[in-house]
Amino acid sequence: MARAHAFVADLAHPVLDDADRHHLERVLRLRAGDELTIADGRGGWRVCRFGPRLEPTGAIEARDAPQPRLTVGFAIVKGERPEWAVQKLTELGVDELVPLVAERSVVHWGDERGIRHIERLRRVAREAAMQSRRAWLPDVADVTTFATLAARSGAVMLDARGTERPSLRHTVALVGPEGGWSDDERASGLPMVGLGGNVLRTETAAIAAATIWCALRAGVV
């Protein structure tokens, strides 16, 4: 396996952006002549040799998108915990990450502040995809309401009292705020999936769900 992995806009004529080049040189200590893999975020990838310019040494190859596509919607919480959740969800292989506003959400991202937060989450996801050698970049959606996400096909709610088991019939997992789901949200009719009897933090529940669903998709459980 190559020492490093990065994303470029054009695999035929690959150019690193300044931030990625700095990371490869200063953090990963790549030197001229070292091999790395590059990807376009849409399944295409190839091997290159690092240097002042990237020198392709392998053909462009394609990796199919994992199926089914998995989405995790998680309620926005305080501090840096959303960034940590996005990092780990990306490493695990989730395809779409959706910051979610529920009725009992304490944190709300609106206007310019929300735009900055989403841009930050997208940078975190990109960095995590580089670290985990993904060929496909995950989509980080704008802030979404519970009702919008609950209307999607395959949506389920995670809940400590849930009686359904995780299944690939369910491809959109909704994780509520630490205050729990409201009565109206519980009355939405969505299946309730349990991850055990303990009450988990929002980001813990999101990562636990992603671990189970991605393992089911990979056929390792």
Legacy VTK file of the C-alpha trace (Angstrom):
# vtk DataFile Version 3.0
C-alpha trace
ASCII
DATASET POLYDATA
POINTS 221 float
0.000 0.000 0.000
1.246 3.478 -0.869
2.273 5.658 2.046
-0.326 8.318 1.335
-3.560 9.074 -0.476
-4.907 12.371 -1.784
-7.748 13.770 -3.881
-7.362 15.676 -7.138
-9.819 17.187 -9.572
-8.412 15.513 -12.697
-6.765 12.081 -12.634
-5.393 12.509 -16.155
-3.572 15.717 -15.179
-3.275 15.508 -11.388
-2.449 18.612 -9.376
-2.400 18.764 -5.572
-3.886 21.740 -3.806
-1.573 23.657 -1.490
-3.047 22.307 1.744
-2.722 18.684 0.625
0.843 19.183 -0.581
1.762 20.758 2.745
0.213 17.824 4.613
2.036 15.256 2.486
5.390 16.990 2.824
5.279 18.257 6.400
3.114 15.720 8.195
3.545 12.485 6.250
7.139 13.346 5.245
6.800 12.274 1.627
9.877 12.839 -0.488
10.351 13.079 -4.224
10.002 9.617 -5.729
7.694 8.225 -3.028
4.551 6.519 -4.296
1.052 7.641 -3.361
-2.438 6.965 -4.597
-4.751 9.697 -5.823
-8.508 9.639 -6.358
-11.127 11.908 -7.852
-13.725 11.263 -5.141
-16.031 9.560 -7.641
-14.443 6.102 -7.653
-11.525 6.741 -9.993
-7.980 6.330 -8.709
-4.396 5.692 -9.799
-0.835 5.421 -8.483
1.541 8.377 -8.792
5.058 9.335 -7.836
5.405 12.347 -5.557
7.487 15.344 -6.518
7.185 18.989 -7.587
4.623 17.568 -9.994
2.701 14.336 -9.579
3.954 11.727 -12.025
1.337 9.070 -12.865
2.847 5.576 -12.811
-0.321 3.502 -13.033
-3.423 3.409 -15.173
-6.636 5.088 -14.070
-8.800 2.471 -12.384
-12.361 2.571 -11.113
-13.845 1.318 -7.885
-17.596 0.733 -7.782
-19.585 2.663 -5.218
-20.535 0.495 -2.232
-24.111 -0.730 -2.335
-26.500 -0.018 -0.803
-25.744 3.635 -0.190
-25.737 4.328 3.556
-26.795 7.596 5.181
-26.436 8.653 8.813
-28.339 11.714 10.007
-27.170 12.913 13.413
-28.515 15.681 15.617
-26.173 18.644 15.939
-24.467 18.775 19.335
-22.129 21.188 21.090
-18.425 21.700 20.677
-16.191 19.670 18.374
-18.199 16.474 18.685
-19.866 16.838 15.243
-16.414 17.051 13.647
-15.286 13.954 15.525
-18.416 12.095 14.419
-17.923 13.089 10.767
-14.311 11.962 10.890
-15.182 8.517 12.229
-18.268 8.040 10.050
-16.123 8.777 7.013
-13.434 6.323 8.096
-16.070 3.635 8.572
-17.420 4.114 5.046
-20.729 5.984 5.385
-21.735 7.527 2.058
-23.808 10.498 3.221
-23.584 12.466 6.465
-26.501 14.707 7.383
-26.464 17.197 10.285
-29.972 16.993 11.679
-32.228 19.356 13.625
-34.801 17.625 15.823
-37.485 19.141 18.066
-35.348 18.743 21.184
-32.108 19.884 19.569
-30.258 22.413 21.719
-27.773 23.460 19.051
-28.982 25.155 15.859
-26.737 26.205 12.998
-28.250 29.005 11.007
-27.228 31.632 8.480
-23.490 32.369 8.132
-22.562 30.341 11.197
-24.214 27.268 9.737
-22.435 27.695 6.405
-19.070 27.865 8.181
-19.825 24.754 10.211
-20.837 22.742 7.144
-17.731 23.853 5.248
-15.633 22.722 8.208
-17.376 19.328 8.307
-16.718 18.861 4.586
-13.013 19.546 5.115
-12.941 17.062 7.977
-14.654 14.431 5.819
-12.176 14.983 2.985
-9.192 14.647 5.334
-10.659 11.496 6.863
-11.275 10.039 3.403
-7.610 10.644 2.578
-6.507 8.944 5.774
-8.774 5.937 5.201
-7.855 5.607 1.491
-11.368 6.068 0.148
-11.924 6.337 -3.588
-15.379 7.850 -3.042
-15.772 11.036 -1.033
-18.802 11.076 1.263
-21.465 13.708 0.774
-21.870 16.075 3.717
-25.344 17.562 3.386
-26.598 20.925 4.546
-28.468 21.023 7.844
-31.704 19.082 7.417
-34.907 18.805 9.439
-36.139 15.579 10.975
-39.243 15.604 8.764
-37.211 15.876 5.553
-34.892 13.023 6.411
-37.655 10.874 7.890
-39.508 11.049 4.564
-36.746 9.178 2.774
-37.154 5.569 1.747
-35.369 3.210 4.134
-35.324 5.656 7.064
-35.240 4.385 10.655
-34.873 6.009 14.052
-32.274 4.835 16.555
-33.652 4.526 20.053
-32.637 2.719 23.231
-36.147 1.240 23.380
-36.138 0.180 19.739
-37.082 -3.414 19.058
-36.033 -3.762 15.413
-32.602 -5.038 14.457
-30.215 -3.235 12.093
-30.746 -4.424 8.537
-29.713 -3.400 5.043
-33.424 -2.876 4.366
-32.824 0.269 6.414
-30.293 2.545 4.748
-30.989 5.925 6.402
-30.283 5.945 10.154
-31.517 8.919 12.178
-29.770 9.696 15.464
-31.567 12.079 17.780
-30.359 14.691 20.281
-29.365 13.778 23.802
-32.775 14.912 24.999
-34.265 12.113 22.938
-36.960 12.082 20.298
-40.138 14.093 20.905
-43.558 12.468 21.072
-44.397 13.837 17.616
-41.203 12.396 16.158
-41.915 9.028 17.763
-45.348 9.154 16.190
-43.869 9.486 12.715
-44.286 5.761 12.124
-40.628 5.090 11.358
-39.185 1.762 12.527
-37.276 2.061 15.814
-33.921 0.279 15.851
-32.172 -0.480 19.120
-28.420 -0.765 19.688
-28.677 -2.197 23.181
-30.230 -0.972 26.381
-27.752 1.791 27.234
-28.441 5.453 26.538
-25.680 6.670 24.201
-24.403 10.103 23.352
-25.469 11.258 19.905
-22.046 10.826 18.328
-21.549 7.429 20.008
-24.863 6.163 18.666
-24.040 7.440 15.171
-20.683 5.668 15.135
-22.104 2.468 16.619
-24.821 2.403 13.962
-22.335 3.098 11.171
-20.078 0.306 12.376
-22.922 -2.215 12.296
-24.403 -1.109 8.961
-21.051 -0.893 7.174
-20.080 -4.315 8.508
-23.379 -5.744 7.279
-22.766 -4.236 3.851
-19.227 -5.608 3.746
-20.495 -9.056 4.707
-18.238 -9.366 7.741
-21.113 -9.932 10.162
LINES 1 222
221 0 1 2 3 4 5 6 7 8 9 10 11 12 13 14 15 16 17 18 19 20 21 22 23 24 25 26 27 28 29 30 31 32 33 34 35 36 37 38 39 40 41 42 43 44 45 46 47 48 49 50 51 52 53 54 55 56 57 58 59 60 61 62 63 64 65 66 67 68 69 70 71 72 73 74 75 76 77 78 79 80 81 82 83 84 85 86 87 88 89 90 91 92 93 94 95 96 97 98 99 100 101 102 103 104 105 106 107 108 109 110 111 112 113 114 115 116 117 118 119 120 121 122 123 124 125 126 127 128 129 130 131 132 133 134 135 136 137 138 139 140 141 142 143 144 145 146 147 148 149 150 151 152 153 154 155 156 157 158 159 160 161 162 163 164 165 166 167 168 169 170 171 172 173 174 175 176 177 178 179 180 181 182 183 184 185 186 187 188 189 190 191 192 193 194 195 196 197 198 199 200 201 202 203 204 205 206 207 208 209 210 211 212 213 214 215 216 217 218 219 220
